[in-house]
């Protein structure tokens, strides 16, 4: 039986919770990590089954160079276990992009290397003239040159608003709308310009689309291996039912496998589920509860996994989009009303490109996805699966012909595996509270809750950037604050 008292308790083993718990234990804070599933990694989970090793959802590391995981592994002394399966300067063709401009009958396909180091393939794909090319290069160069202070000024401005009034080719706007969907799981007219600009800069300067041998879940496995090696206690298959609060401060948790005491509780179960369910509204000021309820969830990704009888895909990623297929708020409203689009954006990862052991010999596994509602009860999900399969048949018939079986998952599965749904239409978020206007940069929710000893770790609070990078960065920041608080409490004893 685990000890009943700890210096700190961390709820959830996703990238935020795993990073926080592992760093705390490394720094001498006696830590209990509780995971509700019998596996670890949260949304970063990787599956090892029937000789396959793959992520449950399509992932790509952004940035590839200088991700939040690198300093964590360095502090743990296991930098050799940080093994990206793709380097930012890899000179191979990495991505195939299928694009259809409004008015075209067919999609055109182009191949390119890493990120946007060379825009030529985009210009050829978009079929734009020299003047439009010049405007595109000038715009992207301007993003690279922006200071952090300048970027912060767009926390409360949508990317659509940021682009409005600028003399830019529509093809560039359409790509950025697709990028908002595929990289941030948000619509261009809701995503914060500051957040999308930061991620675009990461991709251009530090690489994008990275992966790891064995999938992203390998990162969690290494961190939690070190967590237990350094004396941390991990209890799996154990749902936390309540965070205990007395006299304005946390005192521990009640879980399915018993009660545990600690003056510090870090929740990686989602800010809204933590406040509204695990702690309870009665322990917070009404204005804070209203603020929490008003936070806008990010959107979700629904996924189809294709298991192939032979290797077919020869690059790391396929993406497909049309001027009519990316989703903004207007198109989203129509989809939620039951009007399934004829085309969707398609984002697909080839795990075998990164890892020769991702599939049994002579086979291949591909993980595809498209943007959708975070509502666990969303009615349009099966319709999106149908469209995704139809597009696979159209764009990549050789993949479809080689497919032995397919697995499907959506926001309901995400909610079941990760965060509980505590408000209507929420729970299946891809990145949590996401990167929407008013919730990014300096406007991001604080990791420090208005209850003594309670902190939030993960993509909901305290960091910026792409999902796993953001969550791990949040976990590292919370670990720093918790160590400071624990040292302060020790001095007071």
C-alpha positions in Angstrom: 0.0 0.0 0.0 1.3 3.5 -0.9 2.3 5.9 1.8 -0.6 8.1 2.9 1.3 11.4 3.2 3.4 13.2 0.7 4.9 16.7 0.0 2.9 16.9 -3.2 0.3 15.0 -5.2 0.1 15.3 -9.0 -3.1 14.2 -10.8 -2.7 12.9 -14.3 0.4 11.6 -16.2 0.0 13.5 -19.5 3.0 15.6 -20.6 2.2 18.4 -18.0 1.6 16.0 -15.1 4.5 13.7 -15.9 6.9 16.6 -16.4 5.9 18.2 -13.1 5.9 15.1 -11.0 9.2 13.9 -12.4 11.0 17.2 -11.8 9.5 17.5 -8.3 10.8 14.1 -7.3 14.2 14.8 -8.8 14.4 18.1 -6.8 13.7 16.3 -3.5 9.9 16.8 -3.2 8.3 13.5 -2.1 5.6 13.1 -4.8 2.6 10.9 -5.5 1.4 10.7 -9.1 -2.1 9.4 -9.6 -3.3 8.2 -13.0 -6.9 7.2 -13.7 -6.0 4.8 -16.6 -3.9 1.7 -16.5 -1.5 3.4 -19.0 0.4 6.7 -18.8 0.8 9.6 -21.2 -2.6 11.2 -21.4 -3.3 12.5 -24.9 0.4 11.8 -25.6 -0.2 8.0 -25.2 1.3 5.6 -27.7 -0.1 2.2 -28.4 2.1 -1.0 -28.6 -0.1 -3.8 -29.9 0.1 -6.7 -32.4 3.6 -5.7 -33.3 2.6 -2.0 -34.0 3.8 1.1 -32.1 1.9 4.3 -32.9 0.3 7.3 -31.4 -3.5 7.2 -30.7 -3.8 10.6 -32.5 -1.7 12.3 -35.1 1.1 14.2 -33.5 4.0 16.3 -34.6 6.7 18.0 -32.5 6.9 21.7 -32.8 9.5 23.0 -32.2 11.8 20.2 -33.1 14.9 22.0 -31.8 14.6 23.4 -28.3 11.4 21.6 -27.3 10.3 21.8 -23.6 11.2 18.2 -23.2 14.9 18.7 -23.8 15.8 20.6 -20.6 13.7 18.1 -18.6 15.6 15.1 -19.9 18.9 17.0 -19.3 18.0 17.7 -15.7 17.1 14.1 -15.2 20.4 13.1 -16.6 18.9 11.0 -19.4 19.6 13.2 -22.5 20.7 10.0 -24.3 17.1 8.8 -24.0 15.8 11.9 -25.8 15.7 10.4 -29.3 13.9 12.5 -31.9 13.3 10.3 -34.9 13.7 13.3 -37.3 16.2 16.1 -37.3 15.3 19.7 -38.3 18.0 19.6 -41.0 16.9 16.3 -42.5 17.2 16.8 -46.3 14.7 14.2 -47.3 11.2 14.9 -48.7 9.2 15.0 -45.5 5.7 16.1 -46.4 3.3 15.7 -49.4 0.6 18.3 -49.6 -2.5 18.0 -51.7 -4.3 21.3 -52.3 -7.3 22.4 -54.4 -7.8 26.1 -55.1 -11.4 27.4 -55.5 -12.4 26.8 -59.1 -10.0 23.9 -59.7 -11.5 20.5 -60.5 -8.7 18.5 -59.1 -6.2 18.6 -56.3 -2.5 19.2 -57.0 0.2 17.5 -55.0 3.6 18.9 -54.0 6.5 17.5 -51.9 8.7 19.5 -49.6 11.3 19.2 -46.9 11.2 20.5 -43.4 8.9 23.3 -42.3 8.9 26.3 -44.7 12.6 26.7 -45.2 12.0 26.7 -49.0 8.7 28.2 -50.0 9.1 27.2 -53.7 7.0 24.0 -53.4 4.2 26.1 -51.9 4.3 28.7 -54.7 4.2 26.0 -57.3 1.3 24.3 -55.5 -0.7 27.5 -55.1 0.1 28.6 -58.7 0.7 32.2 -57.8 2.6 34.8 -59.7 5.9 36.6 -58.8 4.2 39.5 -57.1 2.1 37.2 -54.9 5.3 35.3 -54.1 7.0 38.5 -53.0 4.2 39.5 -50.7 4.2 36.0 -49.2 7.9 36.1 -48.5 7.8 39.6 -47.1 4.9 38.6 -44.8 6.7 35.5 -43.5 9.9 37.4 -43.0 8.0 40.0 -41.0 6.7 37.2 -38.7 10.3 36.0 -38.1 11.5 39.5 -37.3 8.8 40.2 -34.7 9.9 40.7 -31.1 8.2 38.9 -28.2 6.7 42.2 -27.0 5.2 42.7 -30.5 3.7 39.2 -30.5 2.3 39.7 -27.0 0.3 42.6 -28.4 -1.8 40.2 -30.4 -3.0 38.0 -27.6 -6.5 39.4 -27.9 -6.6 39.5 -31.7 -7.7 36.6 -33.9 -5.5 35.6 -36.7 -8.3 36.5 -39.1 -8.3 40.1 -37.7 -4.5 40.2 -37.8 -4.6 39.4 -41.5 -7.5 41.6 -42.4 -6.5 44.7 -44.3 -3.2 43.3 -45.3 -2.5 43.0 -49.0 -1.9 39.3 -49.1 -2.6 36.5 -51.6 -5.8 34.6 -50.8 -3.8 31.4 -51.2 -1.6 32.4 -48.2 -4.8 33.2 -46.1 -6.2 29.8 -47.0 -3.0 28.0 -46.0 -3.0 29.9 -42.6 -6.6 28.9 -42.1 -5.7 25.3 -42.8 -2.6 25.6 -40.5 -4.9 27.0 -37.7 -7.0 23.8 -38.0 -4.2 21.3 -38.4 -1.6 22.6 -36.0 -3.6 24.4 -33.4 -7.0 22.6 -33.7 -8.7 26.1 -33.9 -10.5 28.2 -36.5 -8.6 31.1 -38.0 -11.3 33.6 -36.7 -11.0 32.3 -33.1 -7.3 31.4 -32.8 -5.1 34.0 -31.1 -2.8 35.6 -33.6 0.0 35.7 -31.0 -0.2 31.9 -30.5 -0.3 31.1 -34.2 2.5 33.5 -35.0 4.7 31.8 -32.3 4.0 28.4 -33.7 4.7 29.5 -37.3 8.1 31.0 -36.0 8.9 27.7 -34.2 8.3 25.8 -37.5 10.4 28.2 -39.6 13.3 28.6 -37.2 13.4 25.4 -35.2 11.6 22.8 -37.4 8.2 21.2 -37.2 6.7 17.8 -37.6 9.0 15.8 -35.3 8.4 12.4 -33.8 10.0 9.9 -31.5 10.9 6.2 -31.8 8.0 4.4 -30.3 5.8 7.5 -30.6 5.3 10.4 -28.3 4.3 8.1 -25.4 8.0 7.2 -25.1 8.6 10.7 -23.6 6.2 10.0 -20.8 7.6 6.5 -20.2 11.1 7.8 -19.8 10.1 10.6 -17.4 8.0 8.2 -15.3 10.7 5.6 -15.2 13.0 8.3 -13.7 10.2 9.4 -11.4 10.0 6.0 -9.9 13.8 5.4 -9.9 14.2 8.6 -7.9 11.6 7.4 -5.3 8.4 8.7 -6.6 5.1 6.8 -6.1 2.9 6.1 -9.2 -0.5 4.6 -8.7 -2.2 3.7 -12.0 -5.9 2.8 -12.6 -6.9 5.1 -9.8 -9.4 7.9 -10.4 -9.2 10.9 -8.1 -12.7 11.6 -6.8 -12.1 14.7 -4.7 -9.4 17.3 -3.9 -9.7 18.1 -0.2 -9.8 21.7 1.0 -9.7 23.0 4.5 -9.4 26.6 5.7 -8.6 27.9 2.2 -5.9 25.4 1.4 -5.6 21.9 -0.1 -4.9 19.0 2.3 -4.9 16.0 -0.1 -7.2 13.9 -2.3 -9.7 11.1 -2.1 -9.3 8.5 -4.8 -10.8 5.1 -5.7 -7.8 3.5 -3.9 -7.8 5.5 -0.7 -7.2 9.0 0.7 -3.8 10.7 0.5 -2.5 13.8 2.3 -0.4 16.6 1.0 -0.2 20.4 1.3 0.3 20.7 -2.4 -1.9 19.3 -5.2 -1.1 19.7 -8.9 -3.9 18.9 -11.2 -3.3 17.9 -14.8 -6.9 16.8 -15.2 -8.0 20.1 -16.8 -8.7 23.4 -15.2 -12.5 23.3 -15.6 -12.8 19.7 -14.3 -10.5 20.5 -11.4 -12.5 23.6 -10.3 -16.0 22.5 -11.0 -15.8 18.8 -10.1 -12.7 17.8 -8.2 -12.6 20.8 -5.8 -16.2 22.1 -6.2 -17.6 25.6 -6.9 -18.3 26.2 -3.2 -14.6 26.7 -2.4 -14.1 29.5 -5.0 -15.2 33.1 -5.3 -18.2 33.3 -7.6 -16.4 35.6 -10.0 -13.6 33.0 -10.4 -16.2 30.3 -11.0 -17.9 32.4 -13.7 -14.5 33.1 -15.2 -13.7 29.3 -15.4 -17.1 28.5 -16.9 -16.6 31.1 -19.5 -13.2 29.8 -20.7 -13.6 28.6 -24.3 -12.6 25.0 -25.0 -10.2 24.1 -27.9 -11.6 22.0 -30.7 -10.8 18.3 -31.1 -9.3 15.9 -33.6 -11.1 12.8 -34.8 -8.8 10.1 -36.0 -8.7 7.1 -38.3 -5.8 4.6 -38.1 -5.0 2.6 -41.2 -3.1 -0.7 -40.9 -1.5 -1.7 -44.2 -0.5 -5.1 -45.5 2.5 -3.5 -47.2 4.5 -0.3 -47.0 3.0 2.3 -49.3 3.6 5.8 -47.9 7.2 7.0 -48.4 7.2 10.3 -46.5 6.6 11.3 -42.9 3.3 13.2 -43.4 0.5 13.7 -45.9 -1.8 16.7 -45.6 -4.7 17.7 -47.8 -6.8 20.8 -47.9 -8.9 23.0 -50.2 -10.0 26.6 -50.0 -13.5 25.2 -49.1 -12.4 22.5 -46.6 -10.8 24.3 -43.7 -13.2 25.2 -40.9 -14.0 28.6 -39.6 -16.8 29.6 -37.2 -19.4 29.9 -40.0 -18.5 26.5 -41.5 -18.3 25.0 -38.0 -21.9 26.1 -37.3 -23.2 24.5 -40.4 -21.4 21.2 -39.6 -22.8 21.2 -36.1 -26.3 21.6 -37.6 -25.7 18.3 -39.4 -24.4 19.5 -42.8 -21.3 17.3 -43.2 -18.8 18.9 -45.6 -18.0 17.2 -48.8 -14.3 17.7 -48.1 -12.3 18.0 -44.9 -8.7 18.8 -44.2 -6.7 15.6 -43.8 -3.5 15.3 -41.7 -1.7 11.9 -41.6 1.4 10.6 -39.9 3.5 7.7 -41.1 5.1 6.2 -38.0 7.2 3.8 -40.1 9.0 6.8 -41.6 10.3 7.6 -38.1 10.7 4.2 -36.7 11.5 0.9 -38.5 9.9 -1.0 -35.6 6.5 0.9 -35.8 4.9 -2.0 -37.7 5.6 -5.7 -38.2 8.0 -6.5 -41.1 6.4 -5.8 -44.5 3.5 -3.8 -43.0 2.8 -0.1 -42.2 0.6 1.9 -39.9 -0.7 5.4 -40.7 -2.6 7.7 -38.2 -4.8 10.4 -39.8 -7.1 13.1 -38.4 -9.3 16.0 -39.0 -10.6 18.9 -36.9 -14.0 18.5 -35.2 -16.1 19.6 -32.2 -14.8 18.8 -28.7 -18.3 17.6 -27.7 -18.1 14.0 -26.6 -21.7 13.6 -27.9 -21.0 15.3 -31.3 -23.3 13.8 -33.9 -21.1 14.6 -37.0 -18.2 12.4 -36.1 -19.2 9.3 -38.0 -19.9 11.5 -41.0 -16.4 13.0 -40.8 -15.0 9.4 -40.7 -16.9 8.6 -43.9 -15.5 11.7 -45.7 -12.0 11.0 -44.5 -12.2 7.5 -45.9 -13.6 8.8 -49.2 -10.7 11.3 -49.5 -8.2 8.5 -48.8 -9.7 6.6 -51.7 -9.5 9.6 -53.9 -6.1 11.1 -53.0 -4.1 7.9 -52.0 -5.9 4.9 -53.7 -2.7 2.8 -53.2 -3.0 3.2 -49.4 -6.7 2.3 -49.5 -6.1 -0.8 -51.6 -3.4 -1.9 -49.1 -5.5 -1.3 -45.9 -6.2 -4.5 -43.9 -8.2 -2.8 -41.2 -9.1 0.6 -39.8 -9.6 1.9 -36.2 -11.7 5.0 -35.4 -11.7 7.4 -32.5 -13.1 10.8 -31.7 -13.8 13.4 -28.9 -15.8 10.8 -26.9 -12.7 8.6 -26.7 -10.5 11.6 -25.8 -12.8 12.5 -23.0 -13.0 8.9 -21.7 -9.2 8.6 -21.7 -8.3 12.1 -20.4 -10.4 14.9 -19.1 -14.0 14.6 -17.8 -16.8 16.6 -19.4 -18.1 19.0 -16.8 -19.8 21.6 -19.1 -22.0 21.0 -22.1 -20.1 20.4 -25.3 -16.7 20.1 -23.7 -14.3 17.3 -22.7 -12.9 16.0 -26.0 -10.5 18.9 -26.6 -7.3 18.2 -28.5 -5.2 20.7 -26.6 -7.5 21.6 -23.7 -8.5 25.2 -23.4 -6.6 25.7 -26.7 -5.1 28.8 -28.2 -8.1 31.1 -28.6 -8.4 34.8 -28.3 -8.3 36.1 -24.7 -6.8 32.9 -23.3 -3.2 33.1 -24.7 0.1 34.8 -23.7 -0.4 37.2 -20.9 -4.1 36.3 -20.9 -3.5 32.6 -20.3 -5.0 31.2 -17.1 -2.6 31.2 -14.2 -1.1 27.9 -13.0 -1.6 29.2 -9.5 -5.2 28.6 -8.3 -6.9 30.9 -5.8 -6.7 28.1 -3.2 -3.5 27.7 -1.2 -1.4 24.8 -2.5 -3.5 24.1 -5.7 -1.9 24.4 -9.1 -2.8 23.5 -12.7 -0.3 21.8 -15.0 -0.8 21.2 -18.7 -2.0 23.0 -21.8 -4.8 24.9 -20.0 -2.5 27.2 -18.0 0.9 28.9 -17.9 2.6 28.2 -21.2 2.5 28.7 -25.0 3.1 26.8 -28.2 2.0 23.5 -29.7 0.2 21.0 -27.5 2.8 18.7 -26.0 5.5 21.4 -25.9 3.0 23.7 -24.2 1.9 21.1 -21.6 5.5 20.1 -20.7 6.5 23.7 -20.4 3.6 24.3 -18.0 4.6 21.3 -16.0 8.2 22.6 -15.7 6.9 26.0 -14.6 4.6 24.5 -12.0 7.4 22.3 -10.6 9.5 25.5 -10.1 6.7 27.2 -8.2 6.0 24.1 -6.1 9.6 23.7 -5.0 9.7 27.3 -4.0 6.4 26.8 -2.0 7.7 23.6 -0.3 10.9 25.3 0.7 9.0 28.2 2.2 6.7 25.8 4.2 9.8 23.9 5.5 11.4 27.2 6.7 8.2 28.0 8.6 8.0 24.7 10.5 
